[in-house]
Amino acid sequence: MRRSGFRDDIQGMRALAVLAILLYHAGYSPYPGGFVTLDVFFVVSGFLITFLLLREIRRDATISLVGFYARRARRILPAATFVTLVTVAASWHFLNVVDARDAAYDGLWAAFFGANVRFAMEDTDYFAQDVPPSPLQHYWSLAVEEQFYLVLPLVLVLCLMWVRRRRAGVRSGVRAAERSPLPAIAALLGVMTLASFAWSLHASSASPDTAYFSTFTRAWEFGVGALLAMAAPFFAGGLPAWARNALAGAGLAAIVAACFLITEETPFPGWAALLPVLGTGAVMVAGAEHRGTPPLAQRLLGMRPLRAVGDASYSLYLWHWPVLAIASQHLGRDLTGRETLVAVAFIAVLTWASYRWIETPFRTLSPTPLSRALTLYPASVAVVLVGCLASVSVLDRSFDDDAPAISVSTYSTAPSGEELSDDSAVALVQASVAAALDEAPVPGSLEPPVLELRKDRADVGECDYREEPWTLCVRGDADAERTLVLLGNSHGRHWIPALDPIAQDAGYRAYYLVRPGCSPVRVAHGTLDGEEVTDCTRFNEWATEQVAELAPDLLIVTGTPPARAIIDGELVRDEDTLREATRTGFADLLDEVSPHAGRTVLLGDTPKRTDSPVDCLGRTGAHLGDCLGEPLEHPRLVALDSRRTARARDIDFIDTHRWFCTDEGCPAVVGSHVVMRDPEHVTTVYAAQLADALADALELSPASANGR
């Protein structure tokens, strides 16, 4: 049964889009590009809102801004506010302190419809696998939509005012009443859409992380929907049923193709976004301005099950991500098939309850006067503000602990019962392992604080080599005659806090040629699509040229192999093949750069933990024993391979394993310092603490430096 005044096919489109993204986030999708169905929502939203506003203009010759924003408040705020509060509370209960605190701050941004700005400012990678996503990350799309809705009615009102002024200036020959505002509206929307699309093309390549969340790169998708809402009556009204079916079928095929052809590696939203956007537009146009029995495509999209899901699509979208994200982060792993089914069933229950008791009552509520609904905005912000700040306050107090730092005087023997090492750095590691085995409490004054752990990165100054053009920056003792060069990726960068004081004290100009994500090992980096990461190749070539020109007195080489490699034109990810390629790659690297240096040292890679220190140290009631991890086997074998490769070439090798682990495990805290900010990167404070130990290993301690 067709509902009067409804485009049931649009509800069907909403249903397909939200189910597609649910399957994608749940890990059940056979397609890699399920995230493109968000673009379907953007086009549909632009189409519907513009259609309704134009209908109001034709009827009343104006737009009631109060009425528009009041309707949006009733439609959006109650469910969004409730889900935000529940998500913040669930994060406080189920997640570690760091993730729960971040979720509370994300909730504050979401309350002001600024979640997309928040995630862009935090350099959030929507597709990142190494950092747990925010349970409120999906609010970025709601923020983009509401920001567009804030601007669109104002633009149309300005157009109406401009047209009225033009009418007042008409003197003769043309009846003022016949001047329509539609051409001016269409022209302005067209300019805005083209400008946004042009910016999207640029930003998707220049700054893909921020571009993904940006309103400016997404506005053209709403604009396409808006322009089609204006144009549909002029060319869709006379289309026969077969043409409408063909148009809708082609549009749906384009959306499905986008889901399969677009991947996480695709610059988005750039040219690739045209496929789902134009596909959605085709479906919108195919069902517009139709009289009589709808064509087959529209009837299929308007079937009752799809309509039911489409009606509740907003609640389903709000609930699906927090449930999946919190469940997997609480367990510390991906959900199993059975666990995912339970989570999906729970999502369905929450969706039904939210739609039945929150969405529908507020949407159908008609307060008198209408402006009373606008009070939902400050009320929503106030409620979320109180809830989120209360959560932050409680979480901050959870770290008020006066447990002492670990010391070699308290734990004077190694876990094996032997005396502690004469090396003070190794001895403190041994004592810290003993404290962990003793299940000692976490020291109260950790450095860096657990709440700041994920943001702890070594300062590279002006030489952040992630973007071209690349230039040299001198560090250490800028006036020294001798030169030190560090060559590596992010596993080289995390040693900068140790190398800076070493270079300064030993009298070296230091150059840190490090680029996160780009291993110096001579192995071609690969993308998920099987393409070579050419910017890494270019950087490594440039860095090698700099080594040749600088001819450093001391060259330090370190780094990890790429996670994916292109070998003989094929994408390779299995550990055994990568290990063999890395062994050869280290040999080629050392053979290429060592002739340019007075002395070359291969700094062994740091152990990689099986867990993140944030997860264990951030749990309420955690003790050091909870955070005693084991090093992963594959990275350790790669480090041993690199040692053999270096020694075969009479190149010094420094084994860093002793500064992080003993045979009994790898402590998350050494003394009062958190060792790693994530499973594989050293914190700045612990790297700085190891400066003396590293200087001794490099034979650059003050005594040896004076004798050189």
C-alpha positions as a printed Julia matrix, in Angstrom:
708×3 Matrix{Float64}:
  0.0     0.0     0.0
  1.39    3.36   -1.02
  1.37    6.07    1.66
  0.03    9.42    0.59
  2.69   12.13    0.38
  5.52    9.62    0.76
  8.22    8.48   -1.62
  8.29    4.88   -0.49
 11.13    4.17   -2.9
 13.26    6.68   -0.99
 12.58    4.82    2.24
 13.7     1.69    0.42
 16.9     3.45   -0.64
 17.52    4.48    2.95
 16.99    0.9     4.07
 19.44   -0.53    1.54
 22.01    2.13    2.42
 21.87    1.64    6.18
 21.84   -2.18    5.88
 24.85   -2.01    3.56
 26.86    0.02    6.04
 25.72   -2.19    8.94
 27.03   -5.26    7.1
 30.25   -3.4     6.3
 30.91   -2.36    9.88
 29.89   -5.78   11.21
 32.43   -7.45    8.93
 29.87   -9.41    6.93
 30.04   -7.49    3.67
 31.52   -9.13    0.56
 32.38   -5.64   -0.7
 35.26   -3.39    0.46
 33.5    -0.06   -0.09
 30.46   -0.22    2.15
 31.26    3.24    3.48
 30.06    4.8     0.17
 26.45    4.25    1.16
 26.8     7.3     3.41
 26.98    9.27    0.17
 23.59    7.82   -0.71
 22.18    9.45    2.43
 23.79   12.78    1.55
 22.22   12.89   -1.91
 18.83   11.77   -0.61
 18.96   14.42    2.11
 19.84   17.17   -0.34
 17.04   16.06   -2.65
 14.31   15.86    0.0
 15.13   19.02    1.9
 15.34   21.09   -1.26
 12.09   19.59   -2.55
 10.3    20.52    0.68
 11.76   24.03    0.79
 10.82   24.69   -2.84
  7.3    23.49   -2.15
  7.12   25.98    0.71
  8.38   28.75   -1.56
  5.76   27.97   -4.22
  3.03   27.88   -1.59
  3.97   30.83    0.64
  6.53   32.74   -1.46
  8.88   32.53    1.54
 10.6    30.13    3.94
  9.89   29.98    7.65
 13.32   29.52    9.21
 11.75   28.99   12.63
  9.51   26.27   11.24
 12.36   24.58    9.37
 14.77   24.47   12.31
 11.99   23.45   14.69
 11.16   20.45   12.46
 14.85   19.53   12.31
 15.12   19.76   16.1
 12.2    17.37   16.61
 13.53   15.0    13.98
 17.21   14.85   14.96
 17.91   15.92   18.52
 15.97   13.55   20.83
 17.4    10.31   19.45
 20.88   11.76   18.87
 21.03   13.13   22.41
 19.85    9.9    24.0
 22.28    7.72   22.01
 25.15   10.08   22.84
 24.48    9.88   26.57
 24.07    6.09   26.54
 27.26    5.7    24.5
 29.28    7.9    26.85
 27.96    5.95   29.84
 28.66    2.59   28.18
 32.18    3.74   27.28
 32.79    4.71   30.91
 31.66    1.25   32.02
 33.19   -1.01   29.37
 36.26    0.76   27.92
 39.62    1.78   29.26
 39.94    5.22   30.79
 41.59    6.8    27.75
 38.98    5.64   25.25
 36.12    6.47   27.64
 37.49    9.98   28.2
 37.93   10.52   24.46
 34.35    9.34   23.92
 33.11   11.93   26.43
 34.89   14.73   24.58
 33.59   13.36   21.27
 30.1    13.57   22.77
 30.58   17.26   23.49
 31.57   17.93   19.88
 28.65   15.82   18.66
 26.23   17.92   20.73
 27.33   21.01   18.81
 27.22   19.12   15.47
 30.97   19.49   15.18
 32.04   15.84   15.34
 33.51   15.98   11.83
 35.66   18.96   12.84
 36.8    17.1    15.95
 37.91   14.01   14.02
 39.6    16.08   11.32
 41.52   18.07   13.96
 42.6    14.81   15.6
 43.92   13.51   12.24
 41.54   10.59   12.55
 41.91    7.93    9.88
 38.43    6.5     9.21
 40.03    3.23    8.04
 42.79    2.96   10.67
 43.27   -0.52   12.09
 45.91    0.26   14.75
 43.9     2.78   16.79
 40.46    1.9    18.2
 37.82    4.17   16.67
 35.59    6.37   18.75
 32.18    4.88   19.59
 30.78    8.2    18.35
 32.85    8.4    15.17
 29.76    7.89   13.01
 28.39   11.23   14.23
 30.7    12.93   11.75
 28.16   12.34    8.96
 25.32   13.7    11.08
 27.42   16.81   11.73
 28.09   17.31    8.02
 24.38   16.93    7.24
 23.26   19.39    9.9
 25.89   21.93    8.9
 24.5    21.77    5.36
 20.96   22.1     6.68
 22.01   25.16    8.66
 23.27   26.91    5.52
 20.82   25.81    2.79
 17.68   27.58    4.09
 19.69   30.76    4.69
 20.98   30.65    1.11
 17.46   30.24   -0.25
 16.17   33.1     1.9
 18.96   35.35    0.61
 18.03   34.4    -2.94
 14.4    35.28   -2.27
 15.41   38.66   -0.83
 17.6    39.37   -3.85
 14.8    38.48   -6.28
 12.34   40.71   -4.42
 14.75   43.62   -4.7
 15.09   42.97   -8.39
 11.31   42.91   -8.69
 11.06   46.24   -6.93
 13.49   47.66   -9.48
 11.5    46.47  -12.5
 10.11   49.5   -14.31
  8.35   48.39  -17.46
  7.95   45.65  -20.05
  8.05   42.74  -17.58
  5.5    41.92  -14.97
  7.26   41.67  -11.63
  5.05   38.8   -10.46
  6.37   36.62  -13.27
  9.94   36.79  -12.02
 10.68   33.42  -10.42
 13.39   32.96   -7.78
 14.18   29.47   -9.1
 16.82   30.48  -11.69
 18.73   32.46   -9.07
 18.48   29.58   -6.6
 19.63   27.08   -9.23
 22.56   29.29  -10.27
 23.77   29.76   -6.7
 23.41   26.07   -5.84
 25.24   25.18   -9.04
 28.18   27.43   -8.19
 28.37   26.08   -4.62
 28.19   22.48   -5.87
 30.93   22.96   -8.46
 33.17   24.77   -5.98
 32.74   22.01   -3.41
 33.41   19.3    -6.0
 36.58   21.05   -7.16
 37.79   21.31   -3.58
 36.92   17.65   -3.0
 39.12   16.61   -5.92
 42.04   18.6    -4.54
 41.67   17.74   -0.85
 41.08   14.01   -1.38
 44.62   13.69   -2.69
 46.36   16.46   -0.73
 44.9    15.67    2.71
 42.78   12.5     2.53
 42.15   12.09    6.28
 40.73   15.57    6.82
 39.0    15.56    3.42
 36.97   12.52    4.37
 35.3    14.37    7.27
 35.07   17.82    5.71
 31.76   19.54    5.01
 33.42   21.45    2.17
 34.38   18.23    0.37
 30.92   16.72    0.93
 28.64   19.69    0.22
 28.58   18.95   -3.51
 26.87   15.62   -2.81
 24.0    17.42   -1.09
 24.15   19.97   -3.91
 23.66   17.3    -6.56
 20.57   16.11   -4.7
 19.31   19.7    -4.38
 19.79   20.48   -8.09
 18.07   17.24   -9.09
 15.13   18.13   -6.86
 14.78   21.34   -8.87
 15.34   19.71  -12.26
 13.37   16.47  -11.83
  9.92   17.96  -12.61
 11.18   19.32  -15.93
 12.56   16.12  -17.43
 11.14   13.26  -15.36
  7.45   14.0   -15.59
  7.04   12.62  -19.08
  9.3     9.58  -18.8
  7.52    6.28  -19.57
  7.62    3.47  -17.04
 10.3     1.51  -18.91
 12.61    4.55  -18.94
 12.08    5.1   -15.22
 12.85    1.45  -14.53
 16.0     1.65  -16.65
 17.1     4.85  -14.91
 16.49    3.43  -11.43
 18.16    0.13  -12.36
 21.23    1.91  -13.7
 21.39    4.03  -10.54
 21.21    1.01   -8.24
 23.83   -0.78  -10.35
 26.14    2.22   -9.99
 25.79    2.18   -6.2
 26.46   -1.57   -6.04
 29.46   -1.16   -8.36
 30.8     1.59   -6.09
 30.61   -0.75   -3.09
 32.77   -3.3    -4.89
 35.12   -1.04   -6.87
 35.93    1.59   -4.24
 38.28    0.51   -1.45
 39.93    2.05    1.6
 42.89    2.99   -0.61
 40.75    5.0    -3.04
 41.08    8.81   -2.68
 37.66    9.7    -1.35
 35.48   11.68   -1.8
 37.03   12.63   -5.15
 36.22   11.41   -8.62
 35.25    8.02   -7.18
 32.33    9.54   -5.24
 30.61   10.39   -8.53
 29.6     6.75   -8.92
 27.38    6.44   -5.8
 26.27   10.1    -5.97
 25.07   10.02   -9.58
 23.64    6.54   -9.05
 21.54    7.8    -6.15
 20.52   10.84   -8.17
 19.27    8.58  -10.95
 17.03    6.68   -8.54
 15.71    9.95   -7.1
 14.83   11.31  -10.52
 13.27    8.05  -11.69
 10.64    8.23   -8.96
  9.91   11.95   -9.16
  6.67   13.6   -10.33
  4.92   10.34  -11.12
  1.19    9.86  -11.34
 -0.64    6.55  -11.2
  0.9     3.16  -10.57
  4.64    3.45   -9.78
  7.07    1.68  -12.11
  8.45   -1.71  -11.06
 11.73   -0.35   -9.68
  9.91    2.05   -7.36
  7.46   -0.66   -6.26
 10.32   -2.99   -5.35
 12.1    -0.29   -3.4
  8.84    0.57   -1.64
  8.1    -2.94   -0.36
  6.88   -3.04    3.21
 10.01   -4.65    4.78
 12.27   -2.08    3.16
  9.9     0.72    4.14
  9.98   -0.42    7.76
 13.77   -0.45    7.84
 13.89    2.86    5.99
 11.53    4.49    8.48
 13.82    3.46   11.34
 17.07    3.99    9.43
 18.06    7.01   11.52
 17.85    5.11   14.81
 19.53    2.08   13.24
 22.42    4.24   12.05
 22.8     5.9    15.45
 22.88    2.62   17.4
 24.78    0.24   15.15
 28.26    1.74   15.46
 28.47    2.25   19.26
 27.34   -1.32   19.92
 29.87   -2.85   17.51
 32.72   -0.54   18.51
 32.29   -0.86   22.28
 31.82   -4.63   22.11
 35.01   -5.25   20.11
 37.08   -2.79   22.17
 35.85   -4.25   25.44
 36.85   -7.74   24.3
 40.12   -6.48   22.85
 39.61   -8.27   19.53
 37.3    -8.6    16.57
 33.93  -10.14   17.33
 33.36  -13.76   16.42
 30.5   -14.69   14.11
 28.22  -15.63   16.99
 29.12  -12.49   18.94
 28.39  -10.35   15.9
 24.96  -11.93   15.5
 24.2   -11.19   19.16
 25.37   -7.61   18.68
 23.2    -7.19   15.58
 20.18   -8.56   17.43
 20.84   -6.1    20.26
 21.11   -3.29   17.7
 17.74   -4.29   16.26
 16.1    -4.13   19.69
 17.62   -0.74   20.46
 16.57    0.55   17.04
 12.97   -0.54   17.48
 12.76    0.93   21.0
 14.37    4.2    19.95
 12.13    4.6    16.92
  9.0     3.64   18.84
  9.49    5.67   22.02
 11.88    8.5    21.11
 11.85    9.31   17.41
  8.14    8.95   16.66
  6.7    10.82   19.67
  8.96   13.84   19.19
  8.6    13.9    15.4
  4.81   13.91   15.57
  4.71   16.41   18.42
  3.27   19.78   17.36
  4.07   22.33   20.05
  2.24   25.64   20.01
  3.85   27.97   19.27
  6.14   26.1    16.87
  9.19   28.02   18.11
  8.96   26.07   21.37
 10.6    23.15   19.58
 13.72   25.28   19.16
 14.33   24.94   22.88
 15.4    21.37   22.12
 18.72   22.73   20.86
 19.92   24.35   24.13
 18.31   21.58   26.16
 20.17   18.91   24.19
 23.49   20.7    24.51
 22.99   21.24   28.25
 22.12   17.6    28.96
 25.05   16.25   26.93
 27.4    18.83   28.43
 26.53   17.79   31.98
 26.74   14.08   31.18
 30.07   14.28   29.35
 31.79   16.57   31.83
 30.63   14.38   34.71
 32.16   11.37   32.93
 35.45   13.21   32.34
 35.59   14.29   35.99
 35.08   10.75   37.27
 37.62    9.32   34.83
 40.27   11.9    35.71
 39.93   11.08   39.4
 40.54    7.4    38.69
 44.26    8.19   38.3
 44.65    9.86   41.68
 46.95    7.2    43.1
 50.11    7.57   45.19
 51.71    4.18   44.41
 55.52    4.62   44.22
 57.69    4.23   41.14
 59.55    0.96   40.61
 63.15    1.05   41.79
 66.13   -1.3    41.88
 66.32   -0.8    45.64
 62.85   -2.25   46.13
 63.34   -5.12   43.64
 67.04   -5.88   44.06
 67.1    -9.22   42.25
 66.01  -10.31   38.8
 62.91  -12.54   38.43
 65.28  -15.48   37.89
 66.79  -14.86   41.33
 70.09  -13.58   39.95
 71.64  -10.24   40.76
 70.52   -7.31   38.67
 72.6    -6.34   35.67
 75.47   -3.87   36.0
 73.82   -1.94   33.16
 71.49    0.46   35.0
 68.98    0.56   32.11
 68.78   -3.24   31.96
 68.64   -3.5    35.74
 65.59   -1.22   35.9
 63.86   -3.36   33.28
 64.57   -6.46   35.36
 63.23   -4.77   38.48
 60.12   -3.68   36.59
 59.47   -7.23   35.41
 59.85   -8.4    39.02
 57.32   -5.77   40.11
 54.89   -6.93   37.43
 55.25  -10.57   38.49
 54.6    -9.38   42.05
 51.39   -7.7    40.77
 52.5    -4.37   42.2
 50.16   -1.39   41.75
 50.64    0.95   38.82
 52.8     3.93   39.89
 50.76    7.04   40.57
 52.86    9.53   38.59
 53.3     7.89   35.22
 55.2     9.65   32.47
 53.66   10.27   30.05
 50.23   10.19   31.73
 48.05    7.4    30.41
 45.47    9.94   29.24
 48.1    11.55   26.98
 49.74    8.34   25.83
 48.35    8.1    22.3
 49.4    11.67   21.5
 52.99   11.12   22.64
 55.14   11.49   19.53
 58.69   12.67   19.01
 59.03   16.21   17.75
 60.46   16.39   14.24
 60.37   20.18   14.11
 60.06   21.61   10.63
 61.12   18.36    9.01
 57.9    16.39    8.91
 58.55   14.4     5.78
 55.01   13.17    5.23
 54.41   15.73    2.49
 56.61   17.09   -0.27
 58.69   19.15   -0.86
 61.34   17.68    1.43
 64.13   19.77    2.9
 66.9    19.14    5.41
 66.68   20.36    9.0
 69.69   20.39   11.3
 69.34   19.33   14.95
 71.78   18.51   17.72
 74.83   20.8    17.73
 74.24   22.93   14.63
 77.8    24.34   14.77
 79.56   21.0    15.04
 81.86   19.73   12.3
 80.81   16.11   12.57
 77.51   14.84   11.15
 75.04   12.22   12.34
 72.21   10.95   10.12
 69.28    8.81   11.25
 67.58    6.85    8.48
 64.26    5.13    9.21
 60.5     5.18    9.51
 58.37    5.84   12.61
 60.59    3.33   14.43
 63.44    5.72   13.74
 61.44    8.76   14.74
 60.77    7.44   18.24
 64.53    7.5    18.97
 64.85   11.26   18.36
 64.37   12.21   22.06
 67.43   10.06   22.83
 69.53   11.11   19.84
 69.0    14.85   20.29
 70.89   15.07   23.63
 73.45   12.53   22.4
 74.24   14.62   19.32
 74.34   17.82   21.39
 76.71   16.39   24.04
 78.95   14.49   21.62
 79.21   17.36   19.14
 77.26   16.22   16.06
 75.02   17.98   13.61
 72.03   15.65   13.39
 69.69   15.01   10.47
 66.67   12.77   11.0
 65.53   11.38    7.65
 62.5     9.55    9.01
 59.07    9.19    7.44
 56.29    7.28    9.24
 54.92    4.43    7.19
 57.94    4.27    4.87
 60.49    1.64    5.79
 64.02    2.32    4.47
 64.38   -1.4     3.76
 64.73   -1.91    0.02
 61.34   -3.55   -0.45
 58.59   -1.92   -2.49
 55.7    -0.93   -0.23
 52.27   -2.08   -1.42
 48.71   -0.82   -1.01
 45.68   -3.01   -0.4
 44.96   -2.66   -4.12
 48.31   -4.19   -5.0
 49.85   -0.92   -6.16
 53.26    0.37   -5.16
 53.34    3.22   -2.62
 55.29    5.53   -4.9
 55.69    8.37   -2.4
 57.62    6.01   -0.11
 59.83    4.99   -3.01
 60.49    8.63   -3.86
 61.27    9.52   -0.25
 63.73    6.65    0.13
 65.49    7.7    -3.06
 65.65   11.29   -1.82
 66.93   10.22    1.62
 69.65    8.11    0.02
 70.75   11.1    -2.05
 70.98   13.17    1.13
 73.13   10.52    2.81
 75.48   10.55   -0.18
 75.74   14.36   -0.12
 76.12   14.69    3.65
 78.68   11.86    3.9
 77.93   11.54    7.64
 80.53   10.57   10.19
 77.87    8.39   11.81
 74.92    6.84   10.0
 72.26    5.12   12.12
 69.86    2.87   10.24
 66.71    1.41   11.8
 63.16    0.53   10.9
 60.64   -2.2    10.25
 59.65   -3.98    7.06
 56.48   -2.83    5.31
 53.24   -4.56    6.26
 52.6    -5.21    2.56
 55.13   -5.5    -0.22
 55.18   -5.73   -3.99
 57.45   -8.6    -4.98
 57.76   -9.58   -8.65
 54.67   -7.5    -9.35
 52.53   -9.34   -6.79
 51.11   -8.13   -3.5
 52.64  -10.07   -0.6
 51.5   -10.04    3.03
 52.45  -13.43    4.48
 55.13  -13.22    7.17
 57.54  -15.82    5.79
 57.8   -14.19    2.37
 58.06  -10.72    3.9
 60.8   -11.93    6.23
 62.86  -13.26    3.34
 62.31  -10.07    1.33
 63.26   -7.99    4.36
 66.49   -9.93    4.83
 67.47   -9.13    1.26
 66.14   -5.58    1.6
 68.3    -4.84    4.64
 71.36   -6.17    2.8
 70.64   -3.98   -0.24
 70.04   -0.94    2.0
 73.29   -1.34    3.92
 75.28   -1.99    0.75
 73.85    1.17   -0.77
 74.27    3.66    2.08
 77.2     2.45    4.2
 79.91    3.42    1.66
 78.86    7.06    2.12
 79.34    7.07    5.9
 82.41    7.06    8.12
 80.65    4.58   10.4
 77.33    2.8     9.99
 75.31    1.34   12.84
 72.18   -0.78   12.49
 69.92   -0.05   15.45
 67.86   -3.15   16.1
 64.1    -2.75   16.05
 62.21   -2.52   19.32
 60.08   -5.49   20.41
 56.44   -5.4    19.42
 53.91   -6.11   22.13
 50.8    -8.23   21.72
 48.69   -5.57   23.42
 48.49   -1.8    23.79
 49.64   -0.29   27.12
 46.63    2.01   27.02
 44.27   -0.95   27.25
 45.84   -2.48   30.36
 47.06    0.64   32.19
 43.77    2.4    31.49
 41.57   -0.25   33.07
 40.17    0.54   36.48
 41.91   -1.55   39.14
 44.72   -2.68   36.83
 48.05   -3.72   38.35
 51.45   -4.09   36.69
 50.96   -7.82   36.26
 48.07   -7.15   33.91
 50.45   -5.24   31.67
 53.36   -7.68   31.46
 53.27   -8.55   27.78
 55.05  -10.92   25.44
 56.99   -9.81   22.38
 55.66  -10.96   19.03
 57.77  -13.63   17.41
 57.91  -12.37   13.82
 59.38   -8.9    14.57
 61.95  -10.56   16.84
 63.02  -12.93   14.07
 63.29  -10.01   11.64
 65.52   -8.17   14.14
 67.76  -11.24   14.44
 67.96  -11.5    10.65
 69.02   -7.87   10.43
 71.72   -8.48   13.04
 73.19  -11.31   10.98
 73.02   -9.14    7.86
 74.87   -6.29    9.6
 77.58   -8.46   11.11
 78.23  -10.14    7.77
 79.22   -6.68    6.54
 81.21   -5.7     9.64
 78.53   -3.17   10.52
 77.84   -2.59   14.2
 74.49   -3.82   15.48
 72.76   -2.61   18.65
 70.24   -5.02   20.13
 67.53   -2.95   21.85
 65.6    -5.95   23.19
 67.35   -5.82   26.6
 66.01   -2.31   27.24
 62.42   -3.49   26.86
 62.11   -7.14   27.84
 63.55  -10.02   29.82
 62.93  -13.71   29.32
 59.89  -13.35   31.61
 58.18  -10.67   29.53
 58.01   -7.01   28.55
 56.78   -4.57   31.23
 54.51   -1.71   30.25
 56.11    0.5    32.92
 59.83    0.79   33.66
 60.45    2.84   36.79
 57.72    5.42   36.44
 57.89    5.66   32.66
 55.4     4.08   30.29
 57.56    2.26   27.75
 55.4     2.2    24.64
 52.6     4.49   23.48
 51.11    1.62   21.44
 52.22   -1.95   20.74
 55.34   -0.88   18.81
 56.38    2.77   19.36
 58.56    3.99   22.24
 57.3     6.92   24.3
 59.3    10.12   24.2
 60.1    10.03   27.93
 61.38    6.45   27.87
 63.46    7.12   24.76
 64.97   10.14   26.54
 65.68    7.96   29.59
 67.61    5.56   27.34
 69.85    8.35   26.0
 72.83    7.37   28.18
 72.43    3.67   27.4
 72.17    4.37   23.68
 75.17    6.72   23.82
 77.24    3.97   25.43
 76.12    1.5    22.77
 77.02    3.99   20.05
 80.34    4.69   21.82
 79.28    8.32   22.08
 79.19    8.66   25.85
 81.03   11.75   27.16
 84.17    9.72   27.93
 84.34    8.03   24.54
 83.3    11.21   22.74
 86.22   13.13   24.28
 88.63   10.5    23.09
 87.5    10.41   19.51
